[in-house]
C-alpha cells in the first residue's frame, strides 16, 4: 500500500476560502489557477487520491492552517474535498 502524503494548499481567503470549499456541492472543488510550475508538477506527478491537504490561508491575520481536505481526483480533473 502506498504511503499517504500530506500537502499544503495555500489560498488567499478573499479569493477562495476554506468556507468556500465547505459550501461547494459535496464539499468538492477543482483546484486551478496554479501558476508555480513546481507546484503544478507536484499536482500532476505526485499527488494521489486519498492524500491529505492542509488548507492554509495566506494574506490573512493571522496566517494559519484553517482546515483539512483530501485529494478527490488526480490531475486530469484535479479536485479537493473538505474533510
N, C-alpha and C positions, 0 to 999 in steps of 0.2 A: 504494500500500500504506500502511495506517495505521501511524503510529509506535507502537512498543511502549513502554508506560509501565511504571513500577515503583511499587509501593505498599508502605507499611509496615503490616504487620498486627501488632498488639500483643496479647499474651496473657500472663496470669499462669501460670507453669509449674505451679503447684499445681492450677489449674483445667483447663488444656489445654496441653500442652507440644508442642514440635516432635517429640519422641519419640513422643507420642501420635499425631500425624499420620503418622509413619513406620510405625506399627503398624496403621493402618487398612487395610481391604481396598483394594487398588490404590493405597495411599497417598493416598487422596482422602477429603475430608470436607466436609460442608456447614458453612458459616461462618454461625452465627446468634448471637442474643443481643446484637447491636449496638444499644446504647442511644443513641449520639450521632447526632442527626439529620443532621448534615453528613456524617459517615462513611457513614451509610445512603444518602444521596443520591449520594455518590461511587460506592458499590457499585452502585446502581441505574442511574445515568446514564452513568458514565464508565469503569468497569472492564470490560474486554473479554477474551474468551477469548484466552489466549496472553500476556497481560500478566504481568509478573514480580512476585513478592512477596518482601519481606524479612521474615522471621518474627522478631519481637522479643519477648524475654522481659522483661516488666516485673516489678517487685517481686521481683527476683532479685538475688543478689550474686555477680558484678556484673550489672547490666542490660546486655543485649547483643543484637545480631542473632545468632541461633543457627542459621539455616538459610535456604534459599530454597524457593520454591514457585511455582506457576503457576496463573493463573485457568483453571479447567476448564469452568465453566459460568457464564453470566450470571445476573443477579439472580433470575429466576423459580425457579431451583433452584441457587442460587449454591454453588459448590464450589471447593475448592483442592486442588491436587495437589503433593506434595513433588517437588522437582527437585534 
